[in-house]
Amino acid sequence: MRKSNGIGNAGRLARVVIVGGGTAGWMAAAALSRFFNDGRRTITLIESDAIGTVGVGEATIPPIRSFNAMLDIPEDEFLRETRGTAKLGIEFVNWGRQRDRYFHPFGTYGQDLHGIAFHQLWLREHARSGLGGAGDIGDYSMCTAAARQGRFARPAAGAQSAVREIAYAYHFDAGLYAAYLRRLSERQGVTRIEGQITHVTRDGESGDVTSVTLENGTAIAGDLFIDCSGFRGLLIEEALETGYEDWSRWLPMNRALAVPTRSPGPPDPFTRATAHSAGWQWRIPLQHRTGNGHVYSSAFMGEDEARAILLAHLETEPLAEPRAIRFLTGMRRKAWNHNVVALGLSSGFIEPLESTSIHLIQNGLQRLFALFPDLPIRAAERDEYNRGMHDLYADVRDFIILHYKATQREDSEFWRYVQHMSIPDSLAHKIDMWRHRGRVFRENAELFAQPSWVAVMLGQNIWPERHDPIADTLDEAKVAAAMAQMRAAYADVAARLPALGDFLRQSGSWHVAPQAVVA
């Protein structure tokens, strides 16, 4: 007989307790209740209406679509309920140099020919004929071509034209998304308990968390606890003292001011990130408003100045007072410690420059499902989870650092610092491989694929010394003709797509407020 570890029944992990709501908590609740459909496990979520959530994660990357699909969420309904819009990528302004502008698209650039990466062929053509002959590399991206014209379409199954290359994510109201997932979770059997946790009880022998106690004295026992309590890390840090890996020497941003504004017009199908003197400003178009925020480093700028910059660069009037957020870039030393798994802000935080926050929650859940334990929980499962999450966070960290390191700006102390700072060896190696021959190598299951690295390297003026010599094996005239055909096809298809707002209305994705009843 297997010996009990003092938590629940030996063998079956039956009680999951989620601490905290918000996006992370309700994503966990919705996914777990979908996963546990045998009726033999319970899922309880504890949250307090008195504790606010950060709630500014309104931009995402394409994997969010697979998460929603796993939950059988109809896309049109999701967009209506969350006032969402489609996102084809991110426009970066003032990053390489002031007044520079480039687009980081989802999807791919062009078509590889005979196994040779398209960007290598473009680099060869650019060297041979100059930029005027090859065009901008964005001319060979379906997402970039559509975004430039404010257009969007959902690729139909079996689409034959370049529209099949559209890859997209969403902008949405994070608070409305959490509310939507709450309704879904409760329909799937999740029990929500309102209250603030005042005490955490741990097993004296194993050190595992056995229960949490609310301010009214109610104790809630569990076998596995999911910490979604935000930056505080109520379980993972305050109770278990897991520790934090600080990455602020590479990513010194530690403050943000967020404010919504009235929509200036039809929504754009992209996020915009505009660099300022000690940080950057996001612009996220929703159906009913625009999300704005200024991410900055308090070591180089005070809050009053950051607030003034944010307000001076809004397109329309603010709908509320700017809300201040403090954070420290990095991650917990263990995302899974004892019987506590941290998700969302309690697990770590990498600034929202590439819209990865919600994906890190999603990926954490997927890894948990792949390693879901029985009792007692094995160290090997925790170790594998922690290894995978650390690799993912480090991958995202390096890609974000690239945006700062790859700058030629010398107009402020901040930009001089990040341009000349030391960087992780993993990123230094990637930059070195790119500078020499324009090569991009991915290791393991890195989140950002080759086109993403190409977009930022070229967009921020890191040009390879030469293209890969393998590109010289193809006939110049044939490659030039193929590239011209691709370029024309992307431009032609983009011109025939509907504007994003029109697409949302035609597809039934646009939220229509209920009409008042007149007696």
C-alpha positions as CSV (number, residue, x, y, z in Angstrom):
1,M,0.0,0.0,0.0
2,R,1.3,3.5,-0.9
3,K,2.0,5.6,2.1
4,S,0.0,8.8,2.3
5,N,1.9,12.1,2.5
6,G,-0.8,13.6,4.7
7,I,-2.6,15.4,1.8
8,G,-5.9,13.9,0.5
9,N,-5.9,10.3,-0.5
10,A,-2.8,8.5,-1.5
11,G,-2.6,7.9,-5.2
12,R,-5.2,10.3,-6.6
13,L,-4.7,14.0,-6.7
14,A,-8.3,15.0,-6.2
15,R,-8.5,18.6,-4.9
16,V,-7.1,21.6,-6.8
17,V,-7.2,25.0,-5.2
18,I,-6.5,28.1,-7.3
19,V,-5.5,31.2,-5.3
20,G,-6.5,34.4,-7.1
21,G,-8.6,35.2,-10.1
22,G,-7.9,37.6,-12.9
23,T,-6.7,36.4,-16.3
24,A,-4.3,33.7,-14.8
25,G,-6.7,32.3,-12.3
26,W,-9.6,32.0,-14.6
27,M,-7.5,30.6,-17.5
28,A,-6.4,27.9,-15.0
29,A,-9.9,27.3,-13.8
30,A,-11.3,27.0,-17.3
31,A,-8.6,24.7,-18.6
32,L,-8.5,22.5,-15.5
33,S,-12.3,22.1,-15.4
34,R,-12.2,21.1,-19.1
35,F,-9.3,18.7,-18.3
36,F,-11.0,17.1,-15.3
37,N,-14.3,16.0,-16.7
38,D,-14.6,12.7,-14.8
39,G,-16.4,14.2,-11.8
40,R,-13.9,12.8,-9.4
41,R,-11.8,15.9,-8.8
42,T,-12.8,19.3,-7.4
43,I,-11.5,22.7,-8.5
44,T,-11.9,25.6,-6.2
45,L,-10.9,29.2,-7.0
46,I,-10.5,31.7,-4.2
47,E,-10.5,35.4,-5.0
48,S,-11.5,38.7,-3.3
49,D,-13.3,41.5,-5.0
50,A,-11.3,43.8,-2.6
51,I,-8.0,42.9,-4.3
52,G,-7.6,44.4,-7.7
53,T,-5.8,42.8,-10.7
54,V,-3.2,44.3,-13.0
55,G,-5.4,43.7,-16.0
56,V,-3.5,45.4,-18.7
57,G,-2.5,42.3,-20.7
58,E,-4.7,43.1,-23.7
59,A,-2.4,42.0,-26.5
60,T,-1.5,38.4,-27.3
61,I,0.4,36.2,-29.7
62,P,-1.1,33.5,-32.0
63,P,-1.0,30.5,-29.6
64,I,-3.9,32.0,-27.7
65,R,-6.1,30.8,-30.5
66,S,-5.2,27.2,-29.7
67,F,-6.0,27.7,-26.0
68,N,-9.4,29.1,-26.9
69,A,-10.0,26.3,-29.3
70,M,-9.1,23.7,-26.6
71,L,-11.9,25.2,-24.6
72,D,-14.3,25.1,-27.5
73,I,-14.7,28.9,-27.4
74,P,-16.3,30.2,-30.6
75,E,-14.1,32.9,-32.0
76,D,-16.8,35.4,-33.0
77,E,-18.5,35.0,-29.5
78,F,-15.1,35.5,-27.8
79,L,-14.4,38.7,-29.8
80,R,-17.9,40.1,-29.0
81,E,-17.7,39.3,-25.3
82,T,-14.2,40.7,-24.8
83,R,-14.6,43.7,-27.3
84,G,-11.7,42.1,-29.1
85,T,-10.0,42.8,-32.4
86,A,-7.5,40.9,-34.5
87,K,-3.7,41.5,-34.3
88,L,-1.3,40.8,-37.2
89,G,1.9,41.9,-35.4
90,I,3.5,44.9,-33.7
91,E,4.7,48.2,-35.2
92,F,7.9,49.5,-33.6
93,V,8.6,53.3,-33.7
94,N,11.8,55.0,-32.7
95,W,13.7,51.9,-31.6
96,G,16.7,51.6,-33.8
97,R,16.9,55.3,-34.3
98,Q,14.5,58.1,-33.7
99,R,11.9,58.2,-36.5
100,D,12.7,54.6,-37.5
101,R,9.6,52.5,-38.0
102,Y,9.4,48.7,-38.7
103,F,6.8,45.9,-38.3
104,H,7.2,42.6,-36.6
105,P,4.6,40.4,-38.2
106,F,3.2,37.1,-37.2
107,G,3.6,34.4,-39.8
108,T,6.5,34.1,-42.3
109,Y,8.4,36.1,-44.9
110,G,7.9,34.9,-48.4
111,Q,8.5,31.3,-49.5
112,D,11.7,29.3,-48.9
113,L,13.1,28.1,-52.2
114,H,14.7,24.6,-52.5
115,G,15.1,24.6,-48.7
116,I,16.9,27.9,-48.5
117,A,15.5,30.4,-46.1
118,F,13.7,33.3,-47.8
119,H,15.4,36.0,-45.9
120,Q,18.8,34.7,-47.2
121,L,17.5,35.1,-50.8
122,W,16.2,38.6,-49.9
123,L,19.6,39.5,-48.4
124,R,21.3,38.3,-51.6
125,E,18.9,40.3,-53.8
126,H,19.3,43.3,-51.6
127,A,23.1,43.2,-52.0
128,R,22.9,42.6,-55.7
129,S,20.3,45.2,-56.7
130,G,20.0,47.5,-53.7
131,L,17.0,48.1,-51.4
132,G,15.0,49.7,-54.3
133,G,15.2,46.4,-56.2
134,A,14.5,44.0,-53.4
135,G,12.0,46.2,-51.7
136,D,11.4,46.2,-48.0
137,I,11.4,42.7,-46.5
138,G,7.9,43.5,-45.1
139,D,6.7,43.5,-48.8
140,Y,7.0,39.7,-48.6
141,S,4.9,39.3,-45.5
142,M,1.1,38.8,-45.8
143,C,0.5,40.1,-42.3
144,T,2.7,43.2,-42.9
145,A,1.0,43.9,-46.2
146,A,-2.5,43.7,-44.6
147,A,-1.5,45.6,-41.5
148,R,-0.2,48.5,-43.6
149,Q,-3.7,49.0,-45.1
150,G,-5.6,48.3,-41.9
151,R,-7.1,45.1,-43.4
152,F,-7.8,41.6,-42.1
153,A,-9.4,38.3,-43.1
154,R,-9.6,35.0,-41.4
155,P,-7.9,32.3,-43.5
156,A,-10.5,29.8,-44.7
157,A,-9.8,26.1,-44.6
158,G,-8.1,25.1,-47.9
159,A,-7.4,28.7,-48.9
160,Q,-5.2,28.8,-52.0
161,S,-4.1,32.5,-52.2
162,A,-1.6,34.3,-50.0
163,V,-4.4,34.9,-47.5
164,R,-3.6,31.4,-46.1
165,E,-0.4,32.9,-44.7
166,I,-2.2,35.2,-42.4
167,A,-1.3,34.4,-38.8
168,Y,-3.1,36.4,-36.1
169,A,-3.7,36.9,-32.4
170,Y,-6.1,39.2,-30.5
171,H,-6.4,42.4,-28.6
172,F,-9.0,42.1,-25.9
173,D,-10.2,43.6,-22.6
174,A,-8.4,41.4,-20.0
175,G,-11.1,42.0,-17.4
176,L,-13.9,40.9,-19.8
177,Y,-11.8,37.8,-20.8
178,A,-11.5,36.8,-17.1
179,A,-15.3,37.4,-16.6
180,Y,-16.0,35.3,-19.7
181,L,-13.7,32.4,-18.5
182,R,-15.3,32.6,-15.1
183,R,-18.8,32.0,-16.5
184,L,-17.4,29.1,-18.6
185,S,-15.5,27.7,-15.5
186,E,-18.5,27.8,-13.3
187,R,-20.6,26.0,-15.9
188,Q,-17.9,23.3,-15.9
189,G,-18.1,22.8,-12.2
190,V,-15.6,25.2,-10.7
191,T,-16.5,26.5,-7.2
192,R,-15.6,30.2,-6.6
193,I,-15.1,31.3,-3.0
194,E,-15.0,35.0,-2.2
195,G,-12.6,36.0,0.5
196,Q,-9.1,37.0,1.5
197,I,-6.5,34.5,2.7
198,T,-5.1,35.2,6.1
199,H,-3.1,32.0,6.8
200,V,-1.4,29.2,5.0
201,T,-0.9,25.9,6.7
202,R,1.9,23.5,5.7
203,D,2.6,19.9,6.5
204,G,5.2,19.6,9.2
205,E,6.9,16.7,7.6
206,S,6.8,17.3,3.8
207,G,6.5,21.1,3.9
208,D,3.7,21.0,1.4
209,V,0.7,23.4,1.7
210,T,-2.2,21.6,3.2
211,S,-4.8,24.4,3.4
212,V,-5.4,28.1,3.3
213,T,-7.6,29.9,5.8
214,L,-9.9,32.9,4.9
215,E,-10.5,35.9,7.1
216,N,-13.8,34.5,8.2
217,G,-12.1,31.4,9.6
218,T,-13.0,29.0,6.7
219,A,-10.2,26.5,5.9
220,I,-9.9,25.2,2.4
221,A,-7.8,22.1,1.9
222,G,-6.2,21.0,-1.3
223,D,-3.7,18.5,-2.8
224,L,-2.4,20.9,-5.5
225,F,-2.4,24.7,-5.2
226,I,-2.2,27.1,-8.2
227,D,-0.8,30.4,-7.1
228,C,-2.3,33.2,-9.3
229,S,-2.0,35.9,-6.6
230,G,-0.1,38.3,-8.8
231,F,3.3,39.9,-8.0
232,R,2.7,39.2,-4.3
233,G,3.2,35.4,-4.7
234,L,1.1,34.6,-1.7
235,L,1.9,30.9,-1.7
236,I,5.0,30.5,-3.9
237,E,6.9,33.3,-2.2
238,E,5.3,34.4,1.1
239,A,4.6,30.9,2.3
240,L,7.4,28.9,0.5
241,E,10.1,31.5,0.2
242,T,11.0,30.2,-3.2
243,G,13.2,33.2,-4.2
244,Y,13.4,35.3,-7.3
245,E,15.8,35.5,-10.2
246,D,16.3,39.2,-11.0
247,W,16.9,40.2,-14.6
248,S,16.7,44.0,-14.2
249,R,20.4,44.4,-15.1
250,W,19.4,43.5,-18.7
251,L,15.8,44.8,-18.6
252,P,15.8,47.8,-16.2
253,M,12.1,48.7,-16.9
254,N,10.3,48.5,-13.5
255,R,7.3,50.8,-13.8
256,A,4.3,51.3,-16.0
257,L,1.4,53.8,-16.2
258,A,-1.7,52.5,-17.9
259,V,-4.7,54.6,-19.1
260,P,-7.6,53.9,-21.5
261,T,-8.7,56.4,-24.1
262,R,-11.6,56.9,-26.5
263,S,-11.1,55.0,-29.8
264,P,-9.9,57.5,-32.4
265,G,-11.5,55.7,-35.3
266,P,-11.6,52.2,-36.9
267,P,-9.2,49.8,-35.1
268,D,-5.8,48.9,-36.5
269,P,-5.0,45.2,-36.8
270,F,-1.7,45.7,-34.8
271,T,-0.2,46.8,-31.6
272,R,2.1,49.8,-31.6
273,A,5.2,50.2,-29.4
274,T,6.7,53.7,-29.5
275,A,10.0,54.2,-27.8
276,H,10.5,57.3,-25.6
277,S,13.6,58.6,-23.7
278,A,13.6,56.0,-20.9
279,G,11.0,53.5,-22.0
280,W,8.2,52.9,-24.5
281,Q,4.5,53.4,-24.9
282,W,1.9,50.8,-26.0
283,R,-1.2,51.4,-28.0
284,I,-3.7,48.6,-28.2
285,P,-6.9,49.2,-30.2
286,L,-10.1,47.5,-28.9
287,Q,-13.6,47.8,-30.2
288,H,-14.8,50.2,-27.4
289,R,-11.5,51.9,-26.4
290,T,-7.8,52.1,-26.9
291,G,-5.4,50.7,-24.2
292,N,-2.3,52.9,-23.6
293,G,0.6,52.6,-21.3
294,H,4.1,53.9,-20.7
295,V,6.7,51.4,-19.5
296,Y,9.8,53.0,-18.1
297,S,12.7,52.6,-15.8
298,S,12.6,54.5,-12.5
299,A,16.4,54.7,-12.5
300,F,16.3,57.0,-15.5
301,M,12.9,58.7,-15.2
302,G,10.5,59.9,-12.4
303,E,6.8,59.1,-12.4
304,D,5.8,62.7,-13.0
305,E,7.8,62.9,-16.2
306,A,6.6,59.5,-17.3
307,R,3.0,60.5,-16.7
308,A,3.5,63.8,-18.7
309,I,5.0,61.9,-21.6
310,L,2.2,59.4,-21.7
311,L,-0.5,62.0,-21.6
312,A,1.2,64.1,-24.2
313,H,1.2,61.2,-26.7
314,L,-2.4,60.1,-26.4
315,E,-4.5,60.3,-29.6
316,T,-7.7,61.1,-27.8
317,E,-8.9,62.1,-24.3
318,P,-8.2,59.7,-21.4
319,L,-11.2,57.8,-19.9
320,A,-9.6,57.5,-16.5
321,E,-6.7,58.6,-14.5
322,P,-3.4,56.8,-15.3
323,R,-2.8,53.8,-13.0
324,A,0.6,53.1,-11.7
325,I,2.1,49.5,-11.8
326,R,5.4,48.4,-10.2
327,F,7.3,45.3,-11.2
328,L,10.7,43.6,-11.2
329,T,11.6,41.7,-14.4
330,G,12.6,38.1,-13.7
331,M,11.1,34.9,-12.5
332,R,10.8,32.6,-9.5
333,R,13.7,30.3,-8.9
334,K,11.1,27.5,-9.1
335,A,7.7,27.9,-10.8
336,W,6.6,24.6,-9.1
337,N,7.7,24.3,-5.5
338,H,6.4,21.6,-3.2
339,N,2.7,21.3,-4.2
340,V,2.4,24.9,-5.4
341,V,2.5,25.9,-9.1
342,A,2.8,29.6,-9.8
343,L,1.1,31.0,-12.9
344,G,1.0,34.5,-14.3
345,L,2.6,37.4,-12.3
346,S,3.2,35.2,-9.3
347,S,5.6,33.1,-11.5
348,G,7.5,36.0,-13.0
349,F,7.2,39.0,-15.2
350,I,8.8,40.0,-18.5
351,E,7.6,43.4,-19.6
352,P,4.8,43.4,-22.2
353,L,6.9,44.5,-25.2
354,E,6.1,41.4,-27.3
355,S,2.8,40.5,-25.7
356,T,4.0,37.3,-24.1
357,S,2.4,37.5,-20.6
358,I,-0.8,35.6,-21.4
359,H,1.2,33.1,-23.4
360,L,3.4,32.3,-20.4
361,I,0.2,31.5,-18.4
362,Q,-1.0,29.3,-21.3
363,N,2.3,27.5,-21.6
364,G,2.5,26.9,-17.9
365,L,-0.8,25.2,-18.0
366,Q,0.1,23.1,-20.9
367,R,3.3,21.9,-19.2
368,L,1.3,21.2,-16.0
369,F,-1.1,19.0,-18.0
370,A,1.8,17.1,-19.6
371,L,3.3,16.5,-16.1
372,F,0.1,16.3,-14.1
373,P,0.9,14.3,-10.9
374,D,-0.6,11.7,-8.7
375,L,0.2,11.6,-5.0
376,P,2.8,11.9,-3.7
377,I,4.1,14.4,-6.2
378,R,7.4,13.3,-7.6
379,A,10.5,15.6,-7.7
380,A,11.2,14.5,-11.3
381,E,7.9,16.1,-12.4
382,R,8.6,19.3,-10.6
383,D,12.2,19.5,-11.9
384,E,11.1,18.9,-15.6
385,Y,8.4,21.6,-15.2
386,N,10.8,24.1,-13.7
387,R,13.5,23.4,-16.4
388,G,11.0,23.9,-19.2
389,M,9.5,27.1,-17.7
390,H,13.0,28.5,-17.1
391,D,14.0,27.8,-20.7
392,L,10.9,29.5,-22.0
393,Y,11.3,32.6,-19.8
394,A,14.9,32.9,-20.7
395,D,14.0,32.6,-24.4
396,V,11.5,35.4,-24.1
397,R,13.9,37.4,-22.0
398,D,16.7,37.3,-24.6
399,F,14.3,38.3,-27.4
400,I,13.1,41.3,-25.4
401,I,16.7,42.3,-24.5
402,L,17.5,42.3,-28.2
403,H,15.1,45.3,-28.8
404,Y,17.1,47.4,-26.4
405,K,20.6,46.2,-27.2
406,A,20.0,46.7,-30.9
407,T,19.7,50.4,-30.8
408,Q,21.7,53.2,-32.3
409,R,20.1,55.9,-30.1
410,E,22.4,58.1,-28.0
411,D,20.0,60.8,-27.1
412,S,19.5,59.8,-23.4
413,E,21.3,58.1,-20.6
414,F,18.9,55.2,-20.8
415,W,19.5,54.4,-24.4
416,R,23.3,54.7,-23.9
417,Y,23.1,52.3,-21.0
418,V,21.1,49.6,-22.8
419,Q,23.2,49.9,-26.0
420,H,26.4,49.3,-24.2
421,M,25.3,46.9,-21.4
422,S,26.5,43.3,-21.2
423,I,24.0,40.7,-22.4
424,P,23.4,37.0,-21.7
425,D,25.8,34.7,-23.6
426,S,22.8,33.0,-25.3
427,L,21.7,36.3,-26.9
428,A,25.3,37.3,-27.7
429,H,25.7,34.1,-29.7
430,K,22.5,34.7,-31.7
431,I,23.6,38.2,-32.6
432,D,27.1,37.0,-33.6
433,M,25.6,34.3,-35.9
434,W,23.3,36.9,-37.5
435,R,26.0,39.5,-38.0
436,H,28.3,37.1,-39.8
437,R,25.9,35.4,-42.3
438,G,22.4,36.3,-41.3
439,R,21.8,32.9,-39.7
440,V,19.2,32.3,-37.1
441,F,19.2,29.0,-35.2
442,R,16.5,28.0,-32.7
443,E,17.2,25.5,-29.9
444,N,14.7,23.3,-28.1
445,A,11.2,24.7,-28.3
446,E,11.9,28.4,-28.4
447,L,8.8,30.6,-28.7
448,F,10.0,33.1,-31.3
449,A,10.7,31.6,-34.7
450,Q,13.2,32.7,-37.3
451,P,11.0,35.4,-38.9
452,S,10.7,37.2,-35.6
453,W,14.4,37.4,-35.1
454,V,14.8,38.5,-38.7
455,A,12.2,41.3,-38.2
456,V,13.9,42.8,-35.2
457,M,17.5,42.4,-36.4
458,L,16.7,44.1,-39.8
459,G,14.2,46.5,-38.3
460,Q,16.8,47.8,-35.9
461,N,19.6,48.0,-38.4
462,I,21.7,45.0,-37.6
463,W,22.8,44.0,-41.1
464,P,24.8,40.8,-41.7
465,E,28.2,41.2,-43.2
466,R,27.2,38.7,-46.0
467,H,24.3,36.4,-46.8
468,D,24.6,32.7,-46.4
469,P,26.7,31.3,-49.4
470,I,24.1,28.6,-49.9
471,A,21.8,31.3,-51.4
472,D,24.3,31.7,-54.3
473,T,23.5,28.2,-55.5
474,L,20.2,29.4,-57.1
475,D,19.8,31.2,-60.4
476,E,19.7,35.0,-59.8
477,A,17.1,35.7,-62.5
478,K,14.8,33.0,-61.4
479,V,15.0,34.0,-57.8
480,A,14.4,37.7,-58.7
481,A,11.3,36.7,-60.8
482,A,9.9,34.5,-58.0
483,M,10.4,37.3,-55.5
484,A,8.7,39.9,-57.7
485,Q,5.7,37.5,-58.1
486,M,5.5,37.0,-54.3
487,R,5.7,40.7,-53.7
488,A,2.9,41.5,-56.2
489,A,0.7,38.7,-54.8
490,Y,0.9,40.0,-51.2
491,A,0.1,43.5,-52.3
492,D,-2.8,42.4,-54.5
493,V,-4.4,40.1,-51.8
494,A,-4.0,42.8,-49.1
495,A,-5.8,45.4,-51.2
496,R,-8.8,43.0,-51.6
497,L,-9.2,42.3,-47.9
498,P,-11.9,44.1,-45.8
499,A,-10.9,46.7,-43.3
500,L,-10.6,45.2,-39.8
501,G,-13.7,47.0,-38.5
502,D,-15.8,45.8,-41.5
503,F,-14.6,42.2,-41.0
504,L,-15.6,42.2,-37.3
505,R,-19.1,43.5,-38.1
506,Q,-19.6,41.2,-41.1
507,S,-18.5,38.2,-39.1
508,G,-20.7,39.0,-36.2
509,S,-17.7,39.6,-33.9
510,W,-18.5,43.2,-33.1
511,H,-20.1,43.9,-29.8
512,V,-23.5,45.7,-30.1
513,A,-24.7,47.2,-26.8
514,P,-28.3,46.3,-26.0
515,Q,-30.8,48.9,-27.0
516,A,-32.7,50.7,-24.2
517,V,-36.4,49.6,-23.9
518,V,-38.7,52.5,-24.4
519,A,-42.1,52.2,-22.6
